[in-house]
Amino acid sequence: MHVSNAASEWRIYRTRFLISARQLTESFSLVDALGREHHGEPGDYLVESSDGAQRIAPREIFEDIYVPIGAAGENWPVPDKRALPLEPAAARRTASRRAIMV
């Protein structure tokens, strides 16, 4: 595999989702909504997504990926409605399928 050093080939990325997390101070286990068992040790992070799903992330991976932006409040940030599509993606897909079938 060849990797070029040309600056024009590099792109900047960010994660798409906000999460809230707390660092574990003792061993902890949980079973997620799909029945998968998660185990964490002191130093790992309990991660909760905006939809309420929880998982455990190893400290090394978590601290490499996430950057703290502040304390979590009771409510998730409200997205800028101007940035949202006019209709949900599922509705767009359904409309596209109908157009193809016609």
PDB file as gemmi writes it, atoms N, CA and C in Angstrom:
CRYST1    1.000    1.000    1.000  90.00  90.00  90.00 P 1                      
ATOM      1  N   MET A   1       0.844  -1.176   0.000  1.00  0.00           N  
ATOM      2  CA  MET A   1       0.000   0.000   0.000  1.00  0.00           C  
ATOM      3  C   MET A   1       0.888   1.238   0.000  1.00  0.00           C  
ATOM      4  N   HIS A   2       0.564   2.197  -0.842  1.00  0.00           N  
ATOM      5  CA  HIS A   2       1.338   3.428  -0.964  1.00  0.00           C  
ATOM      6  C   HIS A   2       0.515   4.588  -0.417  1.00  0.00           C  
ATOM      7  N   VAL A   3       1.135   5.434   0.386  1.00  0.00           N  
ATOM      8  CA  VAL A   3       0.469   6.622   0.929  1.00  0.00           C  
ATOM      9  C   VAL A   3       1.256   7.836   0.483  1.00  0.00           C  
ATOM     10  N   SER A   4       0.583   8.750  -0.198  1.00  0.00           N  
ATOM     11  CA  SER A   4       1.234   9.960  -0.689  1.00  0.00           C  
ATOM     12  C   SER A   4       1.293  11.011   0.406  1.00  0.00           C  
ATOM     13  N   ASN A   5       2.309  11.833   0.405  1.00  0.00           N  
ATOM     14  CA  ASN A   5       2.442  12.904   1.387  1.00  0.00           C  
ATOM     15  C   ASN A   5       1.873  14.226   0.891  1.00  0.00           C  
ATOM     16  N   ALA A   6       1.247  14.224  -0.248  1.00  0.00           N  
ATOM     17  CA  ALA A   6       0.710  15.474  -0.804  1.00  0.00           C  
ATOM     18  C   ALA A   6      -0.348  16.046   0.125  1.00  0.00           C  
ATOM     19  N   ALA A   7      -0.195  17.312   0.503  1.00  0.00           N  
ATOM     20  CA  ALA A   7      -1.115  17.959   1.449  1.00  0.00           C  
ATOM     21  C   ALA A   7      -2.543  18.008   0.914  1.00  0.00           C  
ATOM     22  N   SER A   8      -2.717  18.057  -0.387  1.00  0.00           N  
ATOM     23  CA  SER A   8      -4.065  18.163  -0.954  1.00  0.00           C  
ATOM     24  C   SER A   8      -4.897  16.902  -0.742  1.00  0.00           C  
ATOM     25  N   GLU A   9      -4.269  15.789  -0.390  1.00  0.00           N  
ATOM     26  CA  GLU A   9      -4.992  14.542  -0.199  1.00  0.00           C  
ATOM     27  C   GLU A   9      -5.534  14.376   1.215  1.00  0.00           C  
ATOM     28  N   TRP A  10      -5.094  15.209   2.161  1.00  0.00           N  
ATOM     29  CA  TRP A  10      -5.554  15.098   3.538  1.00  0.00           C  
ATOM     30  C   TRP A  10      -6.899  15.788   3.701  1.00  0.00           C  
ATOM     31  N   ARG A  11      -7.763  15.219   4.533  1.00  0.00           N  
ATOM     32  CA  ARG A  11      -9.060  15.810   4.860  1.00  0.00           C  
ATOM     33  C   ARG A  11      -9.213  15.849   6.366  1.00  0.00           C  
ATOM     34  N   ILE A  12      -9.982  16.788   6.839  1.00  0.00           N  
ATOM     35  CA  ILE A  12     -10.262  16.918   8.264  1.00  0.00           C  
ATOM     36  C   ILE A  12     -11.591  16.227   8.550  1.00  0.00           C  
ATOM     37  N   TYR A  13     -11.661  15.458   9.651  1.00  0.00           N  
ATOM     38  CA  TYR A  13     -12.873  14.736  10.031  1.00  0.00           C  
ATOM     39  C   TYR A  13     -13.241  15.060  11.462  1.00  0.00           C  
ATOM     40  N   ARG A  14     -14.491  14.848  11.789  1.00  0.00           N  
ATOM     41  CA  ARG A  14     -14.952  14.974  13.166  1.00  0.00           C  
ATOM     42  C   ARG A  14     -16.020  13.922  13.389  1.00  0.00           C  
ATOM     43  N   THR A  15     -16.295  13.605  14.637  1.00  0.00           N  
ATOM     44  CA  THR A  15     -17.379  12.669  14.889  1.00  0.00           C  
ATOM     45  C   THR A  15     -18.697  13.400  14.681  1.00  0.00           C  
ATOM     46  N   ARG A  16     -19.743  12.675  14.346  1.00  0.00           N  
ATOM     47  CA  ARG A  16     -21.034  13.284  14.026  1.00  0.00           C  
ATOM     48  C   ARG A  16     -21.956  13.397  15.217  1.00  0.00           C  
ATOM     49  N   PHE A  17     -21.689  12.697  16.278  1.00  0.00           N  
ATOM     50  CA  PHE A  17     -22.649  12.598  17.362  1.00  0.00           C  
ATOM     51  C   PHE A  17     -22.105  13.153  18.670  1.00  0.00           C  
ATOM     52  N   LEU A  18     -22.984  13.757  19.444  1.00  0.00           N  
ATOM     53  CA  LEU A  18     -22.631  14.172  20.792  1.00  0.00           C  
ATOM     54  C   LEU A  18     -22.989  13.038  21.741  1.00  0.00           C  
ATOM     55  N   ILE A  19     -22.158  12.842  22.717  1.00  0.00           N  
ATOM     56  CA  ILE A  19     -22.415  11.813  23.733  1.00  0.00           C  
ATOM     57  C   ILE A  19     -22.193  12.448  25.097  1.00  0.00           C  
ATOM     58  N   SER A  20     -22.708  11.808  26.125  1.00  0.00           N  
ATOM     59  CA  SER A  20     -22.310  12.182  27.482  1.00  0.00           C  
ATOM     60  C   SER A  20     -21.637  10.941  28.055  1.00  0.00           C  
ATOM     61  N   ALA A  21     -20.682  11.163  28.931  1.00  0.00           N  
ATOM     62  CA  ALA A  21     -19.921  10.035  29.460  1.00  0.00           C  
ATOM     63  C   ALA A  21     -19.422  10.361  30.856  1.00  0.00           C  
ATOM     64  N   ARG A  22     -19.175   9.306  31.602  1.00  0.00           N  
ATOM     65  CA  ARG A  22     -18.533   9.461  32.911  1.00  0.00           C  
ATOM     66  C   ARG A  22     -17.505   8.362  33.052  1.00  0.00           C  
ATOM     67  N   GLN A  23     -16.418   8.724  33.708  1.00  0.00           N  
ATOM     68  CA  GLN A  23     -15.341   7.770  33.888  1.00  0.00           C  
ATOM     69  C   GLN A  23     -15.661   6.849  35.059  1.00  0.00           C  
ATOM     70  N   LEU A  24     -15.453   5.561  34.859  1.00  0.00           N  
ATOM     71  CA  LEU A  24     -15.741   4.577  35.899  1.00  0.00           C  
ATOM     72  C   LEU A  24     -14.690   4.632  37.006  1.00  0.00           C  
ATOM     73  N   THR A  25     -15.143   4.508  38.250  1.00  0.00           N  
ATOM     74  CA  THR A  25     -14.230   4.464  39.391  1.00  0.00           C  
ATOM     75  C   THR A  25     -14.125   3.056  39.967  1.00  0.00           C  
ATOM     76  N   GLU A  26     -14.969   2.151  39.455  1.00  0.00           N  
ATOM     77  CA  GLU A  26     -14.919   0.750  39.868  1.00  0.00           C  
ATOM     78  C   GLU A  26     -15.419  -0.109  38.717  1.00  0.00           C  
ATOM     79  N   SER A  27     -15.206  -1.411  38.797  1.00  0.00           N  
ATOM     80  CA  SER A  27     -15.672  -2.319  37.752  1.00  0.00           C  
ATOM     81  C   SER A  27     -17.180  -2.165  37.579  1.00  0.00           C  
ATOM     82  N   PHE A  28     -17.631  -2.270  36.328  1.00  0.00           N  
ATOM     83  CA  PHE A  28     -19.042  -2.054  36.026  1.00  0.00           C  
ATOM     84  C   PHE A  28     -19.421  -2.903  34.823  1.00  0.00           C  
ATOM     85  N   SER A  29     -20.625  -3.455  34.846  1.00  0.00           N  
ATOM     86  CA  SER A  29     -21.140  -4.237  33.724  1.00  0.00           C  
ATOM     87  C   SER A  29     -22.556  -3.803  33.417  1.00  0.00           C  
ATOM     88  N   LEU A  30     -22.941  -3.925  32.150  1.00  0.00           N  
ATOM     89  CA  LEU A  30     -24.322  -3.641  31.757  1.00  0.00           C  
ATOM     90  C   LEU A  30     -24.673  -4.498  30.557  1.00  0.00           C  
ATOM     91  N   VAL A  31     -25.955  -4.687  30.349  1.00  0.00           N  
ATOM     92  CA  VAL A  31     -26.466  -5.396  29.182  1.00  0.00           C  
ATOM     93  C   VAL A  31     -27.238  -4.369  28.363  1.00  0.00           C  
ATOM     94  N   ASP A  32     -26.870  -4.213  27.085  1.00  0.00           N  
ATOM     95  CA  ASP A  32     -27.528  -3.204  26.245  1.00  0.00           C  
ATOM     96  C   ASP A  32     -28.867  -3.724  25.716  1.00  0.00           C  
ATOM     97  N   ALA A  33     -29.538  -2.879  24.958  1.00  0.00           N  
ATOM     98  CA  ALA A  33     -30.879  -3.205  24.443  1.00  0.00           C  
ATOM     99  C   ALA A  33     -30.870  -4.414  23.505  1.00  0.00           C  
ATOM    100  N   LEU A  34     -29.715  -4.722  22.931  1.00  0.00           N  
ATOM    101  CA  LEU A  34     -29.610  -5.878  22.035  1.00  0.00           C  
ATOM    102  C   LEU A  34     -29.161  -7.136  22.763  1.00  0.00           C  
ATOM    103  N   GLY A  35     -29.029  -7.040  24.088  1.00  0.00           N  
ATOM    104  CA  GLY A  35     -28.648  -8.201  24.884  1.00  0.00           C  
ATOM    105  C   GLY A  35     -27.152  -8.430  24.979  1.00  0.00           C  
ATOM    106  N   ARG A  36     -26.349  -7.487  24.475  1.00  0.00           N  
ATOM    107  CA  ARG A  36     -24.891  -7.627  24.550  1.00  0.00           C  
ATOM    108  C   ARG A  36     -24.404  -7.168  25.913  1.00  0.00           C  
ATOM    109  N   GLU A  37     -23.475  -7.917  26.469  1.00  0.00           N  
ATOM    110  CA  GLU A  37     -22.933  -7.584  27.782  1.00  0.00           C  
ATOM    111  C   GLU A  37     -21.679  -6.730  27.608  1.00  0.00           C  
ATOM    112  N   HIS A  38     -21.601  -5.640  28.361  1.00  0.00           N  
ATOM    113  CA  HIS A  38     -20.454  -4.735  28.332  1.00  0.00           C  
ATOM    114  C   HIS A  38     -19.814  -4.732  29.712  1.00  0.00           C  
ATOM    115  N   HIS A  39     -18.472  -4.778  29.746  1.00  0.00           N  
ATOM    116  CA  HIS A  39     -17.735  -4.760  31.010  1.00  0.00           C  
ATOM    117  C   HIS A  39     -16.737  -3.619  30.967  1.00  0.00           C  
ATOM    118  N   GLY A  40     -16.599  -2.924  32.099  1.00  0.00           N  
ATOM    119  CA  GLY A  40     -15.618  -1.860  32.190  1.00  0.00           C  
ATOM    120  C   GLY A  40     -14.852  -1.940  33.490  1.00  0.00           C  
ATOM    121  N   GLU A  41     -13.662  -1.410  33.453  1.00  0.00           N  
ATOM    122  CA  GLU A  41     -12.787  -1.361  34.617  1.00  0.00           C  
ATOM    123  C   GLU A  41     -12.568   0.101  35.008  1.00  0.00           C  
ATOM    124  N   PRO A  42     -12.072   0.349  36.218  1.00  0.00           N  
ATOM    125  CA  PRO A  42     -11.790   1.732  36.609  1.00  0.00           C  
ATOM    126  C   PRO A  42     -10.934   2.423  35.549  1.00  0.00           C  
ATOM    127  N   GLY A  43     -11.333   3.635  35.181  1.00  0.00           N  
ATOM    128  CA  GLY A  43     -10.638   4.384  34.135  1.00  0.00           C  
ATOM    129  C   GLY A  43     -11.353   4.331  32.805  1.00  0.00           C  
ATOM    130  N   ASP A  44     -12.133   3.261  32.536  1.00  0.00           N  
ATOM    131  CA  ASP A  44     -12.934   3.187  31.315  1.00  0.00           C  
ATOM    132  C   ASP A  44     -14.084   4.177  31.432  1.00  0.00           C  
ATOM    133  N   TYR A  45     -14.838   4.343  30.355  1.00  0.00           N  
ATOM    134  CA  TYR A  45     -15.926   5.315  30.334  1.00  0.00           C  
ATOM    135  C   TYR A  45     -17.269   4.648  30.044  1.00  0.00           C  
ATOM    136  N   LEU A  46     -18.288   5.058  30.790  1.00  0.00           N  
ATOM    137  CA  LEU A  46     -19.671   4.698  30.494  1.00  0.00           C  
ATOM    138  C   LEU A  46     -20.172   5.788  29.562  1.00  0.00           C  
ATOM    139  N   VAL A  47     -20.582   5.406  28.360  1.00  0.00           N  
ATOM    140  CA  VAL A  47     -20.963   6.347  27.312  1.00  0.00           C  
ATOM    141  C   VAL A  47     -22.453   6.228  27.059  1.00  0.00           C  
ATOM    142  N   GLU A  48     -23.142   7.361  27.005  1.00  0.00           N  
ATOM    143  CA  GLU A  48     -24.571   7.366  26.693  1.00  0.00           C  
ATOM    144  C   GLU A  48     -24.809   8.249  25.482  1.00  0.00           C  
ATOM    145  N   SER A  49     -25.474   7.684  24.466  1.00  0.00           N  
ATOM    146  CA  SER A  49     -25.828   8.428  23.258  1.00  0.00           C  
ATOM    147  C   SER A  49     -27.099   9.225  23.489  1.00  0.00           C  
ATOM    148  N   SER A  50     -27.402  10.132  22.582  1.00  0.00           N  
ATOM    149  CA  SER A  50     -28.590  10.969  22.725  1.00  0.00           C  
ATOM    150  C   SER A  50     -29.880  10.159  22.711  1.00  0.00           C  
ATOM    151  N   ASP A  51     -29.850   8.935  22.141  1.00  0.00           N  
ATOM    152  CA  ASP A  51     -31.045   8.089  22.129  1.00  0.00           C  
ATOM    153  C   ASP A  51     -31.162   7.240  23.391  1.00  0.00           C  
ATOM    154  N   GLY A  52     -30.220   7.427  24.331  1.00  0.00           N  
ATOM    155  CA  GLY A  52     -30.263   6.706  25.597  1.00  0.00           C  
ATOM    156  C   GLY A  52     -29.477   5.408  25.614  1.00  0.00           C  
ATOM    157  N   ALA A  53     -28.953   4.982  24.464  1.00  0.00           N  
ATOM    158  CA  ALA A  53     -28.168   3.752  24.400  1.00  0.00           C  
ATOM    159  C   ALA A  53     -26.872   3.936  25.190  1.00  0.00           C  
ATOM    160  N   GLN A  54     -26.504   2.907  25.940  1.00  0.00           N  
ATOM    161  CA  GLN A  54     -25.283   2.967  26.741  1.00  0.00           C  
ATOM    162  C   GLN A  54     -24.308   1.882  26.310  1.00  0.00           C  
ATOM    163  N   ARG A  55     -23.024   2.191  26.455  1.00  0.00           N  
ATOM    164  CA  ARG A  55     -21.961   1.231  26.186  1.00  0.00           C  
ATOM    165  C   ARG A  55     -20.767   1.624  27.040  1.00  0.00           C  
ATOM    166  N   ILE A  56     -19.776   0.774  27.082  1.00  0.00           N  
ATOM    167  CA  ILE A  56     -18.547   1.074  27.816  1.00  0.00           C  
ATOM    168  C   ILE A  56     -17.413   1.149  26.809  1.00  0.00           C  
ATOM    169  N   ALA A  57     -16.633   2.223  26.914  1.00  0.00           N  
ATOM    170  CA  ALA A  57     -15.495   2.411  26.022  1.00  0.00           C  
ATOM    171  C   ALA A  57     -14.201   2.336  26.832  1.00  0.00           C  
ATOM    172  N   PRO A  58     -13.216   1.583  26.353  1.00  0.00           N  
ATOM    173  CA  PRO A  58     -11.916   1.548  27.037  1.00  0.00           C  
ATOM    174  C   PRO A  58     -11.302   2.952  27.079  1.00  0.00           C  
ATOM    175  N   ARG A  59     -10.625   3.267  28.178  1.00  0.00           N  
ATOM    176  CA  ARG A  59     -10.062   4.605  28.376  1.00  0.00           C  
ATOM    177  C   ARG A  59      -9.192   5.042  27.200  1.00  0.00           C  
ATOM    178  N   GLU A  60      -8.286   4.187  26.737  1.00  0.00           N  
ATOM    179  CA  GLU A  60      -7.353   4.561  25.675  1.00  0.00           C  
ATOM    180  C   GLU A  60      -8.093   4.968  24.401  1.00  0.00           C  
ATOM    181  N   ILE A  61      -9.109   4.218  24.039  1.00  0.00           N  
ATOM    182  CA  ILE A  61      -9.871   4.528  22.829  1.00  0.00           C  
ATOM    183  C   ILE A  61     -10.711   5.776  23.039  1.00  0.00           C  
ATOM    184  N   PHE A  62     -11.413   5.848  24.155  1.00  0.00           N  
ATOM    185  CA  PHE A  62     -12.283   6.990  24.427  1.00  0.00           C  
ATOM    186  C   PHE A  62     -11.491   8.299  24.401  1.00  0.00           C  
ATOM    187  N   GLU A  63     -10.379   8.349  25.125  1.00  0.00           N  
ATOM    188  CA  GLU A  63      -9.611   9.594  25.226  1.00  0.00           C  
ATOM    189  C   GLU A  63      -8.900   9.946  23.927  1.00  0.00           C  
ATOM    190  N   ASP A  64      -8.742   8.975  23.046  1.00  0.00           N  
ATOM    191  CA  ASP A  64      -8.156   9.250  21.737  1.00  0.00           C  
ATOM    192  C   ASP A  64      -9.185   9.846  20.780  1.00  0.00           C  
ATOM    193  N   ILE A  65     -10.463   9.503  20.963  1.00  0.00           N  
ATOM    194  CA  ILE A  65     -11.512   9.921  20.030  1.00  0.00           C  
ATOM    195  C   ILE A  65     -12.257  11.162  20.488  1.00  0.00           C  
ATOM    196  N   TYR A  66     -12.644  11.223  21.746  1.00  0.00           N  
ATOM    197  CA  TYR A  66     -13.536  12.279  22.222  1.00  0.00           C  
ATOM    198  C   TYR A  66     -12.793  13.424  22.889  1.00  0.00           C  
ATOM    199  N   VAL A  67     -13.324  14.626  22.695  1.00  0.00           N  
ATOM    200  CA  VAL A  67     -12.801  15.836  23.310  1.00  0.00           C  
ATOM    201  C   VAL A  67     -13.919  16.434  24.145  1.00  0.00           C  
ATOM    202  N   PRO A  68     -13.676  16.709  25.427  1.00  0.00           N  
ATOM    203  CA  PRO A  68     -14.750  17.270  26.257  1.00  0.00           C  
ATOM    204  C   PRO A  68     -15.134  18.671  25.789  1.00  0.00           C  
ATOM    205  N   ILE A  69     -16.447  18.957  25.792  1.00  0.00           N  
ATOM    206  CA  ILE A  69     -16.902  20.291  25.413  1.00  0.00           C  
ATOM    207  C   ILE A  69     -17.666  20.960  26.539  1.00  0.00           C  
ATOM    208  N   GLY A  70     -17.796  20.311  27.670  1.00  0.00           N  
ATOM    209  CA  GLY A  70     -18.464  20.910  28.816  1.00  0.00           C  
ATOM    210  C   GLY A  70     -19.254  19.881  29.588  1.00  0.00           C  
ATOM    211  N   ALA A  71     -19.785  20.342  30.707  1.00  0.00           N  
ATOM    212  CA  ALA A  71     -20.596  19.455  31.543  1.00  0.00           C  
ATOM    213  C   ALA A  71     -21.922  19.176  30.856  1.00  0.00           C  
ATOM    214  N   ALA A  72     -22.413  17.966  31.026  1.00  0.00           N  
ATOM    215  CA  ALA A  72     -23.702  17.590  30.430  1.00  0.00           C  
ATOM    216  C   ALA A  72     -24.825  18.198  31.248  1.00  0.00           C  
ATOM    217  N   GLY A  73     -25.793  18.782  30.570  1.00  0.00           N  
ATOM    218  CA  GLY A  73     -26.974  19.321  31.232  1.00  0.00           C  
ATOM    219  C   GLY A  73     -28.079  18.291  31.226  1.00  0.00           C  
ATOM    220  N   GLU A  74     -29.242  18.723  31.615  1.00  0.00           N  
ATOM    221  CA  GLU A  74     -30.376  17.792  31.613  1.00  0.00           C  
ATOM    222  C   GLU A  74     -30.890  17.528  30.214  1.00  0.00           C  
ATOM    223  N   ASN A  75     -30.694  18.471  29.302  1.00  0.00           N  
ATOM    224  CA  ASN A  75     -31.229  18.332  27.948  1.00  0.00           C  
ATOM    225  C   ASN A  75     -30.099  18.297  26.932  1.00  0.00           C  
ATOM    226  N   TRP A  76     -30.331  17.576  25.833  1.00  0.00           N  
ATOM    227  CA  TRP A  76     -29.383  17.567  24.739  1.00  0.00           C  
ATOM    228  C   TRP A  76     -29.531  18.869  23.980  1.00  0.00           C  
ATOM    229  N   PRO A  77     -28.470  19.337  23.309  1.00  0.00           N  
ATOM    230  CA  PRO A  77     -28.567  20.571  22.531  1.00  0.00           C  
ATOM    231  C   PRO A  77     -29.612  20.430  21.433  1.00  0.00           C  
ATOM    232  N   VAL A  78     -30.310  21.507  21.156  1.00  0.00           N  
ATOM    233  CA  VAL A  78     -31.317  21.510  20.098  1.00  0.00           C  
ATOM    234  C   VAL A  78     -30.594  21.773  18.784  1.00  0.00           C  
ATOM    235  N   PRO A  79     -30.770  20.907  17.782  1.00  0.00           N  
ATOM    236  CA  PRO A  79     -30.084  21.135  16.510  1.00  0.00           C  
ATOM    237  C   PRO A  79     -30.617  22.379  15.819  1.00  0.00           C  
ATOM    238  N   ASP A  80     -29.777  22.996  15.030  1.00  0.00           N  
ATOM    239  CA  ASP A  80     -30.168  24.158  14.237  1.00  0.00           C  
ATOM    240  C   ASP A  80     -31.119  23.671  13.152  1.00  0.00           C  
ATOM    241  N   LYS A  81     -32.369  24.085  13.200  1.00  0.00           N  
ATOM    242  CA  LYS A  81     -33.379  23.575  12.265  1.00  0.00           C  
ATOM    243  C   LYS A  81     -33.060  23.942  10.825  1.00  0.00           C  
ATOM    244  N   ARG A  82     -32.286  24.991  10.611  1.00  0.00           N  
ATOM    245  CA  ARG A  82     -31.912  25.356   9.240  1.00  0.00           C  
ATOM    246  C   ARG A  82     -31.001  24.319   8.624  1.00  0.00           C  
ATOM    247  N   ALA A  83     -30.282  23.572   9.444  1.00  0.00           N  
ATOM    248  CA  ALA A  83     -29.342  22.576   8.933  1.00  0.00           C  
ATOM    249  C   ALA A  83     -30.004  21.225   8.685  1.00  0.00           C  
ATOM    250  N   LEU A  84     -31.242  21.048   9.151  1.00  0.00           N  
ATOM    251  CA  LEU A  84     -31.937  19.776   8.995  1.00  0.00           C  
ATOM    252  C   LEU A  84     -32.552  19.665   7.606  1.00  0.00           C  
ATOM    253  N   PRO A  85     -32.636  18.452   7.056  1.00  0.00           N  
ATOM    254  CA  PRO A  85     -33.308  18.290   5.766  1.00  0.00           C  
ATOM    255  C   PRO A  85     -34.788  18.640   5.905  1.00  0.00           C  
ATOM    256  N   LEU A  86     -35.413  18.967   4.804  1.00  0.00           N  
ATOM    257  CA  LEU A  86     -36.818  19.349   4.826  1.00  0.00           C  
ATOM    258  C   LEU A  86     -37.726  18.198   5.209  1.00  0.00           C  
ATOM    259  N   GLU A  87     -37.298  16.989   4.922  1.00  0.00           N  
ATOM    260  CA  GLU A  87     -38.083  15.821   5.294  1.00  0.00           C  
ATOM    261  C   GLU A  87     -37.136  14.742   5.805  1.00  0.00           C  
ATOM    262  N   PRO A  88     -37.615  13.852   6.655  1.00  0.00           N  
ATOM    263  CA  PRO A  88     -36.746  12.797   7.168  1.00  0.00           C  
ATOM    264  C   PRO A  88     -36.184  11.932   6.049  1.00  0.00           C  
ATOM    265  N   ALA A  89     -34.999  11.385   6.272  1.00  0.00           N  
ATOM    266  CA  ALA A  89     -34.343  10.550   5.264  1.00  0.00           C  
ATOM    267  C   ALA A  89     -35.223   9.373   4.855  1.00  0.00           C  
ATOM    268  N   ALA A  90     -35.930   8.779   5.802  1.00  0.00           N  
ATOM    269  CA  ALA A  90     -36.796   7.637   5.477  1.00  0.00           C  
ATOM    270  C   ALA A  90     -37.883   8.054   4.494  1.00  0.00           C  
ATOM    271  N   ALA A  91     -38.426   9.241   4.667  1.00  0.00           N  
ATOM    272  CA  ALA A  91     -39.463   9.721   3.748  1.00  0.00           C  
ATOM    273  C   ALA A  91     -38.875   9.964   2.364  1.00  0.00           C  
ATOM    274  N   ARG A  92     -37.643  10.511   2.309  1.00  0.00           N  
ATOM    275  CA  ARG A  92     -36.999  10.740   1.006  1.00  0.00           C  
ATOM    276  C   ARG A  92     -36.743   9.423   0.300  1.00  0.00           C  
ATOM    277  N   ARG A  93     -36.285   8.403   1.054  1.00  0.00           N  
ATOM    278  CA  ARG A  93     -36.034   7.100   0.431  1.00  0.00           C  
ATOM    279  C   ARG A  93     -37.328   6.498  -0.098  1.00  0.00           C  
ATOM    280  N   THR A  94     -38.404   6.597   0.689  1.00  0.00           N  
ATOM    281  CA  THR A  94     -39.685   6.050   0.259  1.00  0.00           C  
ATOM    282  C   THR A  94     -40.168   6.756  -1.001  1.00  0.00           C  
ATOM    283  N   ALA A  95     -40.055   8.080  -1.049  1.00  0.00           N  
ATOM    284  CA  ALA A  95     -40.470   8.836  -2.234  1.00  0.00           C  
ATOM    285  C   ALA A  95     -39.621   8.440  -3.425  1.00  0.00           C  
ATOM    286  N   SER A  96     -38.330   8.239  -3.239  1.00  0.00           N  
ATOM    287  CA  SER A  96     -37.446   7.823  -4.330  1.00  0.00           C  
ATOM    288  C   SER A  96     -37.830   6.460  -4.851  1.00  0.00           C  
ATOM    289  N   ARG A  97     -38.154   5.545  -3.948  1.00  0.00           N  
ATOM    290  CA  ARG A  97     -38.549   4.204  -4.374  1.00  0.00           C  
ATOM    291  C   ARG A  97     -39.834   4.244  -5.186  1.00  0.00           C  
ATOM    292  N   ARG A  98     -40.789   5.074  -4.724  1.00  0.00           N  
ATOM    293  CA  ARG A  98     -42.051   5.194  -5.465  1.00  0.00           C  
ATOM    294  C   ARG A  98     -41.797   5.732  -6.868  1.00  0.00           C  
ATOM    295  N   ALA A  99     -40.911   6.715  -7.000  1.00  0.00           N  
ATOM    296  CA  ALA A  99     -40.619   7.302  -8.296  1.00  0.00           C  
ATOM    297  C   ALA A  99     -39.979   6.266  -9.219  1.00  0.00           C  
ATOM    298  N   ILE A 100     -39.145   5.420  -8.673  1.00  0.00           N  
ATOM    299  CA  ILE A 100     -38.480   4.382  -9.474  1.00  0.00           C  
ATOM    300  C   ILE A 100     -39.490   3.350  -9.953  1.00  0.00           C  
ATOM    301  N   MET A 101     -40.463   3.028  -9.110  1.00  0.00           N  
ATOM    302  CA  MET A 101     -41.443   2.000  -9.443  1.00  0.00           C  
ATOM    303  C   MET A 101     -42.478   2.484 -10.459  1.00  0.00           C  
ATOM    304  N   VAL A 102     -42.634   3.775 -10.622  1.00  0.00           N  
ATOM    305  CA  VAL A 102     -43.642   4.320 -11.535  1.00  0.00           C  
ATOM    306  C   VAL A 102     -43.222   4.248 -12.962  1.00  0.00           C  
TER     307      VAL A 102                                                      
END                                                                             
